[in-house]
Each structure stands twice: as C-alpha cells, then as structure tokens.
C-alpha cells in the first residue's frame, strides 16, 4: 500500500495548528483570571478598587487611611488571620507603631485594639470561604517620625497554611500636577455660539492616595463644561480634560475667567471610628489656577480697551505696489469720541464710517452704541519707492488721547514677470502641436499600409 506523504504532512500541520490555537486560548483565559501562586493564595492590597501600588518588589500599604487586603484561596477555609508588623520578624514588645493583627472566624475581630480602636471596617469586610476582603488601617505614625516609608511584613495564616509578603508601609502623601490649563480663545462680537478649547489639559496624581478632581470658575460657571471633573484619579494616573463654553452675545473686548483646579482625598477613605474628628489630618493640596482669556473681536485684529470703549484694528497688513486695499477697524462702547487718521508712505483715497464717506479724515466725530459696532474703512494705495508705511489712528475720548498704528508692508508686484513667463509658454506650444500632428499622420499611414499589405 502506497501512502501519499503530502496528505500525511497536511494532517500533521492541521493538528499542530489546532494544538497551538487551543494553547493560545488557554493562555489568554489564564491571563484574564486572578493568578494564584504556588502556595494556593492570591493577595492584593489597594486603597480603592483593584488598583495596587508596588515599589521595589513590595506591595504598598498607606498608613492612616483605609486599605483593602483582598485574599483569594484555592480551598475553602473556616478561619483566616492577618498580622502586619515592622521588619521581618514579629516584635516582642508590640505597639501601634510596629504590630497589628485581625482575624475572621465566622466573625471579624481586631486582635490589637490600641487606644480602644479596632482599625477594622467590619461593616464593609466580606467573606465567602474562599475570598476574604479585610478593610483595615494603621496609625499614621510615620508622619510623626518624619519617615516616608518603612519595610514591613504581612503574614496570612489559614486552615493548613501560612504565607508572608513583603510590605512597604508609606506615609500618606497627596500631590496634584496640572499641565496646559490656560486657554486663549476667540469669538466674533455679538454672536452667541459654542467655543471649544483648542487643546486639552491634564491632571496627574503625584501622591499615593486617590484624589477627587473638582474644577470651578469665578464667573460663567453655568456656561462652562469641563470634561472629567468630579472624577477620582488613582496614584500615578492622569486625566485629560477639555472645555466647552456656551458664549452669549458678547460685545467686543477681552473676557477673563479664572478657574480653580482642586484635588481632595475622598472622606470615605479616612477612618473616623467613634470620634467626631478623622484619625488623620492630611496636608491640603494646593489649588492650581486655570486662566481662560476670550478675545471677543474680529480675526486679524488686536483689541484695545479704553475705559468703556474698545477699538479693533489690524496690527499689520501686506500690500503690493499699484494695489489699493481697504483696511477696516471697529469701535464699540458708550459716549462720543473723535478719530483722526494719518498715513505715511501711503495715499489715503477714501474713508467711510458705517458706509458713509468722510470728507475730513483728520477730525471724525463718532457717537458710539454699546449694542453694535461702528466700522471705519480706509482705502489706501502705496507710494512708489517705499517698502513700508503706516496708518495711524488718534482717538480722543474725554480727556484721554490714544494713538494706535497699523503697519503696512509694501511688496513689489510680480505680475509682469508671471505674464512674460506665460507668453513664453504660449510661444513654445506651437512646435509641440506640430509634432503631435506629424506623429498622428505617421500612425495613420502605418496602419493603412499594414491593412493594405494583408490584402
């Protein structure tokens, strides 16, 4: 009997593929499950949720606040005990600075009730025979010793087994970092719209305690929406924030809004026991300022604020020789004022105020309204042999006089060079057309000759 070796190879390849696929699925499932070490126990320490902190190969336990010690066993047990002590060996003389112990034996118990305190949140502890969640705390003794941390040990004993884990006992630390929380935005005058921040800003938890982020503003609080406010940040993590402002119909000017970014440790993380005061007093996290500046004005214009009026004008423009251009500026406010226009290296051709032409640009009287803008349009033309000029505005308002300038950059006109180039291109087109016609004639003649030869 002859065996087809190619068929055998295909069968083996399929078996290998199936084996690899099964092993991959098993590996993925195992990685998603809570791992249990060789001792048949898994231990996780966290302050909130399932977020653990590890440093130098040690699980972090923060003194002075509630910590979860979550234990998962392979087999069901009736009793489980915890001992938390300084160093690697249990001290013979025990105090709130070196030793704590708790136990579950159908009831939650504190074995070291220093100063009448249990250091155990019995109401929130849970047990089901395999999974045990102890919510415990220790005194914040490290702060009084001016120590940031100490090396401790966690010993877990249960029916038929015991295991120890290295622990890093840390002093509670709060810290908040903020980056990019200042904004410069622009909106058109007298136009209700929604403004979005041109970037996001970030808050970073630099301490070892979860902190609650709150962001508030000194004005327009009901018109500003900041994403991810009221959220909790875990140690070492960050949040991205964006802003949205529902702008009303603002008159021209600069709107300044001051914000405050605050981080606080949630109250439910701090033990109170039977006292009216919490067991620890954390250093308050400094409030970080945020600054939003909204320019209510026309694009390309700078905003000048003079008491009750605003004046907008371009800071600089470009113009070609032999070109005429209209420059617009805007006034808004209350009262009446006088505007005087002056040009240098420019010809002043026409001046309009709200589309009414002005005969004397050196003395223009304007009555302003806070509900609308007054537009001044000035038509100019460059004078030959100059590369720069300016248009100056002198504004007299009450007893004050202010002078502002729009710089005019005069550029040489390149139109003649472009036209010459285009004409040259047109002259070169004819030889190309003749070449294409000759090529078409040759192709037609060749095709005709081939057809005739076949006959």
C-alpha positions as CSV (number, residue, x, y, z in Angstrom):
1,X,0.0,0.0,0.0
2,X,1.4,3.4,-1.0
3,X,0.8,6.3,1.4
4,X,0.5,9.8,0.0
5,X,3.1,11.7,2.1
6,X,1.7,15.0,1.1
7,X,-1.7,14.0,2.7
8,X,0.2,13.0,5.9
9,X,2.0,16.3,6.1
10,X,-1.3,18.2,5.7
11,X,-2.9,16.2,8.5
12,X,0.0,16.9,10.8
13,X,0.0,20.6,10.0
14,X,-3.7,20.8,10.8
15,X,-3.2,19.0,14.2
16,X,-0.3,21.4,15.0
17,X,-2.4,24.4,14.2
18,X,-5.3,23.2,16.3
19,X,-2.9,22.5,19.3
20,X,-1.4,26.0,19.1
21,X,-4.9,27.6,18.9
22,X,-6.1,25.7,22.0
23,X,-2.9,26.6,23.9
24,X,-3.3,30.2,23.0
25,X,-6.9,30.3,24.2
26,X,-6.0,28.7,27.4
27,X,-3.1,31.2,27.9
28,X,-5.4,34.1,27.3
29,X,-8.1,32.8,29.7
30,X,-5.4,32.2,32.4
31,X,-4.1,35.7,32.0
32,X,-7.6,37.2,32.4
33,X,-8.2,35.2,35.6
34,X,-6.8,36.2,39.0
35,X,-3.5,34.4,39.4
36,X,-3.0,32.2,42.5
37,X,0.6,31.5,43.4
38,X,2.2,28.2,44.3
39,X,1.0,28.5,47.9
40,X,-2.6,28.5,46.7
41,X,-3.2,32.1,47.7
42,X,-3.5,35.4,45.9
43,X,-3.2,38.7,47.8
44,X,-4.0,42.2,46.6
45,X,-3.6,45.4,48.6
46,X,-5.3,48.6,47.4
47,X,-7.0,51.7,48.8
48,X,-9.8,51.9,46.2
49,X,-10.9,49.5,43.6
50,X,-8.4,46.9,42.4
51,X,-5.6,49.4,41.8
52,X,-2.4,48.1,43.5
53,X,0.9,50.0,44.0
54,X,4.1,48.1,44.1
55,X,7.6,49.6,44.7
56,X,10.9,47.8,44.9
57,X,9.1,44.4,44.8
58,X,6.9,45.3,47.8
59,X,3.1,45.9,47.9
60,X,2.3,49.4,49.3
61,X,0.2,49.9,52.4
62,X,-0.6,53.5,53.2
63,X,-0.8,54.4,56.9
64,X,-3.7,56.4,58.3
65,X,-6.3,55.5,55.6
66,X,-8.5,52.5,54.9
67,X,-6.7,49.8,52.8
68,X,-8.2,46.7,51.3
69,X,-6.4,43.4,51.8
70,X,-8.2,41.0,49.4
71,X,-7.3,37.3,49.6
72,X,-8.3,34.5,47.3
73,X,-7.7,30.9,48.3
74,X,-7.9,27.7,46.2
75,X,-9.7,25.8,49.0
76,X,-12.5,26.9,51.4
77,X,-11.4,27.7,55.0
78,X,-13.2,28.5,58.2
79,X,-10.6,30.8,59.7
80,X,-8.1,33.3,58.4
81,X,-5.8,35.7,60.3
82,X,-3.7,38.7,59.3
83,X,-0.6,40.0,61.1
84,X,1.1,43.2,59.9
85,X,4.4,44.0,61.6
86,X,7.6,46.1,61.1
87,X,10.6,44.4,59.7
88,X,11.0,40.7,59.0
89,X,10.2,39.3,62.5
90,X,7.3,39.8,64.9
91,X,8.2,42.2,67.7
92,X,8.2,41.0,71.2
93,X,7.1,44.4,72.5
94,X,4.1,45.5,70.4
95,X,2.6,48.9,69.9
96,X,0.6,50.9,67.3
97,X,4.0,51.6,65.6
98,X,5.1,48.1,64.9
99,X,2.3,45.4,65.1
100,X,-1.3,44.9,64.1
101,X,-3.5,41.8,63.8
102,X,-7.0,40.9,62.7
103,X,-8.9,37.6,62.3
104,X,-12.0,36.2,60.6
105,X,-13.6,33.2,62.3
106,X,-17.3,33.5,61.4
107,X,-16.8,37.0,63.0
108,X,-14.5,39.9,62.2
109,X,-12.1,40.6,65.1
110,X,-9.3,43.0,65.9
111,X,-6.6,41.4,68.0
112,X,-4.7,44.6,68.7
113,X,-7.2,47.3,69.7
114,X,-4.8,50.1,70.6
115,X,-6.4,53.1,72.3
116,X,-9.8,51.4,72.0
117,X,-9.6,51.5,68.2
118,X,-10.4,48.4,66.1
119,X,-8.6,49.6,62.9
120,X,-11.1,47.4,61.1
121,X,-14.1,48.5,59.0
122,X,-16.2,45.5,59.9
123,X,-19.3,46.7,58.0
124,X,-17.5,46.6,54.7
125,X,-15.5,43.4,55.1
126,X,-16.7,40.4,53.2
127,X,-16.0,36.6,53.3
128,X,-17.4,33.6,51.4
129,X,-15.0,30.8,52.4
130,X,-12.5,31.3,49.5
131,X,-12.5,35.1,49.1
132,X,-11.8,37.4,52.0
133,X,-11.8,41.2,51.9
134,X,-10.3,42.9,55.0
135,X,-10.7,46.7,55.2
136,X,-8.1,47.8,57.7
137,X,-5.9,50.7,58.7
138,X,-3.0,51.6,61.0
139,X,-2.0,54.7,62.8
140,X,-0.3,57.4,60.8
141,X,2.9,57.1,62.9
142,X,5.3,57.7,60.1
143,X,4.4,61.4,59.8
144,X,5.4,62.0,63.4
145,X,8.7,60.1,62.9
146,X,9.4,62.2,59.7
147,X,9.7,58.9,57.7
148,X,8.3,58.5,54.2
149,X,8.2,54.7,54.5
150,X,9.3,51.6,56.3
151,X,9.6,47.9,55.3
152,X,7.0,45.7,57.0
153,X,5.7,42.2,56.6
154,X,2.2,40.8,56.1
155,X,1.6,37.3,57.5
156,X,-1.5,35.4,56.5
157,X,-2.5,32.2,58.4
158,X,-5.4,30.0,57.5
159,X,-6.5,26.3,57.9
160,X,-3.5,24.3,57.0
161,X,-1.3,27.1,55.6
162,X,0.6,30.3,56.2
163,X,2.3,32.8,53.8
164,X,4.2,36.1,54.2
165,X,4.6,39.0,51.9
166,X,7.0,42.0,52.0
167,X,5.1,45.3,52.5
168,X,6.2,48.9,52.1
169,X,4.4,50.9,54.7
170,X,4.1,54.5,53.5
171,X,3.2,57.8,54.9
172,X,0.1,59.3,53.3
173,X,1.1,61.7,50.5
174,X,-1.1,63.9,48.4
175,X,0.0,65.7,45.2
176,X,-1.6,67.1,42.1
177,X,0.1,68.1,38.9
178,X,-1.6,70.2,36.2
179,X,-0.4,71.0,32.7
180,X,-1.8,73.1,29.9
181,X,-4.8,74.5,31.8
182,X,-4.6,78.1,30.3
183,X,-6.5,79.0,27.2
184,X,-6.6,81.9,24.7
185,X,-9.8,81.7,22.6
186,X,-11.6,84.0,20.2
187,X,-15.2,84.6,19.2
188,X,-16.9,87.1,16.9
189,X,-18.6,90.0,18.6
190,X,-22.4,89.9,19.2
191,X,-22.6,86.3,18.2
192,X,-23.9,83.6,20.6
193,X,-22.0,80.4,19.9
194,X,-20.2,77.5,21.4
195,X,-16.5,77.8,21.9
196,X,-14.2,74.7,22.2
197,X,-10.8,74.7,23.7
198,X,-8.0,74.4,21.2
199,X,-6.3,71.8,23.3
200,X,-6.8,69.6,26.3
201,X,-5.2,69.9,29.7
202,X,-4.0,67.2,32.1
203,X,-4.3,66.5,35.8
204,X,-1.8,64.0,37.3
205,X,-2.0,62.3,40.7
206,X,1.5,62.6,42.2
207,X,0.8,61.1,45.6
208,X,-0.1,57.7,46.9
209,X,-3.8,58.4,47.7
210,X,-6.7,58.5,45.3
211,X,-7.9,62.1,44.8
212,X,-11.1,63.6,43.6
213,X,-10.8,66.3,40.9
214,X,-13.1,69.3,41.0
215,X,-12.8,72.3,38.6
216,X,-14.7,75.6,39.1
217,X,-14.7,79.1,37.7
218,X,-15.2,82.5,39.2
219,X,-17.7,83.5,36.5
220,X,-19.9,82.0,33.8
221,X,-19.8,78.7,35.8
222,X,-23.1,77.6,34.3
223,X,-21.8,78.3,30.8
224,X,-18.6,76.3,31.0
225,X,-18.4,72.5,30.8
226,X,-15.2,70.8,31.7
227,X,-14.9,67.1,31.0
228,X,-13.8,64.6,33.7
229,X,-14.5,66.9,36.6
230,X,-15.8,65.1,39.7
231,X,-13.7,62.0,38.8
232,X,-11.2,60.1,41.0
233,X,-7.6,59.7,39.9
234,X,-5.6,56.8,41.2
235,X,-2.0,57.3,42.2
236,X,0.3,57.6,39.3
237,X,-2.5,58.1,36.8
238,X,-3.8,61.1,34.9
239,X,-7.0,62.5,33.4
240,X,-7.5,64.5,30.2
241,X,-9.8,67.5,30.3
242,X,-11.5,69.5,27.6
243,X,-13.5,72.7,27.9
244,X,-16.7,73.9,26.2
245,X,-18.0,77.4,26.6
246,X,-21.6,78.4,25.6
247,X,-20.8,82.1,24.8
248,X,-23.6,84.6,25.0
249,X,-23.7,87.6,22.6
250,X,-20.7,89.4,24.0
251,X,-19.8,92.9,23.0
252,X,-16.1,93.4,21.8
253,X,-13.5,93.2,24.4
254,X,-11.4,90.7,26.4
255,X,-13.3,88.3,28.7
256,X,-11.1,86.9,31.5
257,X,-12.2,83.8,33.5
258,X,-10.3,82.4,36.4
259,X,-10.6,78.7,37.2
260,X,-9.5,76.6,40.2
261,X,-8.4,73.0,40.0
262,X,-8.7,71.2,43.3
263,X,-7.8,67.7,44.4
264,X,-9.2,66.2,47.6
265,X,-8.9,62.8,49.2
266,X,-12.5,61.4,49.4
267,X,-13.8,61.4,53.0
268,X,-14.8,57.7,52.9
269,X,-11.1,56.7,52.7
270,X,-10.3,58.4,56.1
271,X,-11.2,56.4,59.3
272,X,-13.3,58.2,61.9
273,X,-14.1,55.4,64.4
274,X,-16.2,56.7,67.3
275,X,-14.7,60.2,67.3
276,X,-16.0,63.4,65.7
277,X,-12.7,64.1,64.1
278,X,-10.9,61.9,61.5
279,X,-7.9,60.0,62.6
280,X,-5.5,61.9,60.3
281,X,-5.2,65.4,59.0
282,X,-3.8,65.4,55.5
283,X,-2.0,68.4,54.2
284,X,-4.3,70.2,51.8
285,X,-3.5,70.0,48.2
286,X,-2.6,73.5,46.8
287,X,-5.3,74.8,44.5
288,X,-4.0,75.1,40.9
289,X,-5.2,78.2,39.0
290,X,-6.5,78.0,35.5
291,X,-6.9,81.0,33.2
292,X,-9.2,81.4,30.2
293,X,-8.9,84.5,28.1
294,X,-11.5,85.0,25.4
295,X,-10.9,87.6,22.7
296,X,-14.2,88.9,21.5
297,X,-13.3,90.5,18.3
298,X,-12.6,90.2,14.5
299,X,-10.0,87.8,13.2
300,X,-6.7,89.5,12.4
301,X,-7.4,92.5,14.7
302,X,-5.9,93.5,18.0
303,X,-8.2,94.6,20.7
304,X,-7.6,97.9,22.6
305,X,-9.7,98.7,25.7
306,X,-10.1,102.3,26.7
307,X,-12.4,102.7,29.7
308,X,-15.9,102.0,28.3
309,X,-14.9,101.5,24.7
310,X,-13.0,99.0,22.6
311,X,-11.0,99.7,19.4
312,X,-10.0,96.9,17.0
313,X,-7.5,97.3,14.2
314,X,-5.1,95.1,12.2
315,X,-1.6,95.2,13.7
316,X,0.0,94.8,10.2
317,X,-1.0,94.1,6.6
318,X,0.7,93.5,3.3
319,X,0.1,95.4,0.1
320,X,1.6,95.3,-3.4
321,X,2.7,98.4,-5.3
322,X,0.0,99.7,-7.7
323,X,-2.6,97.9,-5.5
324,X,-5.4,99.5,-3.5
325,X,-6.7,98.0,-0.3
326,X,-9.4,98.7,2.3
327,X,-8.4,98.5,5.9
328,X,-11.3,98.0,8.4
329,X,-11.2,99.0,12.1
330,X,-14.0,98.8,14.7
331,X,-15.2,100.9,17.6
332,X,-17.8,99.9,20.3
333,X,-18.8,101.4,23.6
334,X,-20.7,104.3,25.1
335,X,-20.3,108.0,24.5
336,X,-18.9,110.0,21.7
337,X,-15.3,110.5,20.6
338,X,-13.1,111.9,17.9
339,X,-10.9,109.9,15.5
340,X,-8.0,111.4,13.5
341,X,-6.4,109.4,10.7
342,X,-2.8,109.8,9.4
343,X,-0.8,107.9,6.8
344,X,2.8,107.7,5.9
345,X,4.2,106.5,2.5
346,X,0.6,105.8,1.5
347,X,-2.1,107.6,-0.4
348,X,-5.3,107.9,1.5
349,X,-8.0,107.5,-1.2
350,X,-11.3,107.1,0.7
351,X,-12.6,106.9,4.3
352,X,-16.0,105.6,5.3
353,X,-17.7,105.4,8.7
354,X,-20.6,102.8,8.6
355,X,-20.5,103.2,4.8
356,X,-20.9,107.0,4.9
357,X,-17.9,108.7,3.2
358,X,-16.0,111.1,5.3
359,X,-14.5,114.3,3.8
360,X,-12.2,115.2,6.6
361,X,-10.3,112.2,7.9
362,X,-8.4,114.3,10.4
363,X,-11.4,115.1,12.5
364,X,-14.1,112.4,12.6
365,X,-16.8,112.6,15.4
366,X,-18.4,109.3,16.2
367,X,-21.3,108.6,18.6
368,X,-20.9,105.1,19.9
369,X,-23.5,102.5,20.9
370,X,-22.8,99.5,23.3
371,X,-25.2,97.3,21.2
372,X,-23.4,97.5,17.9
373,X,-20.0,98.2,16.3
374,X,-19.0,101.3,14.3
375,X,-16.8,100.3,11.3
376,X,-14.2,102.6,9.9
377,X,-13.0,101.7,6.4
378,X,-9.9,103.3,4.9
379,X,-8.8,102.8,1.3
380,X,-5.1,103.2,0.8
381,X,-2.5,102.8,-2.0
382,X,1.3,102.6,-1.6
383,X,3.6,105.4,-2.8
384,X,6.4,104.3,-5.1
385,X,10.0,103.6,-3.8
386,X,8.9,102.7,-0.3
387,X,8.9,99.3,1.4
388,X,6.9,100.2,4.5
389,X,4.2,102.6,5.6
390,X,1.6,103.0,8.3
391,X,-1.9,104.1,9.0
392,X,-2.2,105.8,12.4
393,X,-5.4,106.3,14.4
394,X,-5.5,109.0,17.1
395,X,-8.6,108.5,19.4
396,X,-9.7,111.3,21.8
397,X,-12.1,110.1,24.4
398,X,-13.0,112.5,27.1
399,X,-9.7,113.8,28.5
400,X,-7.7,110.8,27.2
401,X,-5.8,110.6,23.9
402,X,-4.6,107.3,22.5
403,X,-2.6,106.6,19.3
404,X,-2.5,103.2,17.5
405,X,-0.8,102.1,14.3
406,X,-1.4,99.6,11.6
407,X,1.9,98.7,9.9
408,X,1.8,98.4,6.1
409,X,4.4,96.2,4.4
410,X,4.8,97.2,0.8
411,X,5.8,94.4,-1.6
412,X,6.9,94.6,-5.2
413,X,4.3,93.4,-7.7
414,X,5.3,90.2,-9.6
415,X,2.6,90.3,-12.2
416,X,4.8,91.3,-15.1
417,X,7.2,88.5,-14.6
418,X,4.4,86.0,-14.5
419,X,2.8,87.4,-17.7
420,X,6.1,87.2,-19.5
421,X,6.6,83.6,-18.4
422,X,3.0,82.8,-19.6
423,X,3.7,84.4,-23.0
424,X,6.9,82.3,-23.4
425,X,4.9,79.2,-22.6
426,X,2.3,80.1,-25.3
427,X,5.1,80.6,-27.9
428,X,6.5,77.1,-27.1
429,X,3.1,75.4,-27.6
430,X,3.2,75.6,-31.5
431,X,6.2,73.3,-32.1
432,X,4.6,70.7,-29.7
433,X,1.3,70.9,-31.6
434,X,3.1,70.3,-35.0
435,X,5.0,67.4,-33.6
436,X,1.8,65.7,-32.3
437,X,0.0,66.2,-35.7
438,X,3.0,64.7,-37.6
439,X,3.0,61.7,-35.2
440,X,-0.7,61.1,-35.8
441,X,-0.2,61.3,-39.6
442,X,2.6,58.7,-39.3
443,X,0.4,56.3,-37.2
444,X,-2.5,56.6,-39.6
445,X,-0.2,56.0,-42.6
446,X,1.5,53.0,-40.9
447,X,-1.9,51.4,-40.1
448,X,-3.2,51.9,-43.6
449,X,0.0,50.3,-45.1
450,X,-0.4,47.2,-42.8
451,X,-4.0,46.7,-43.8
452,X,-3.2,47.1,-47.5
453,X,-0.3,44.6,-47.3
454,X,-2.5,41.9,-45.7
455,X,-4.8,42.1,-48.7
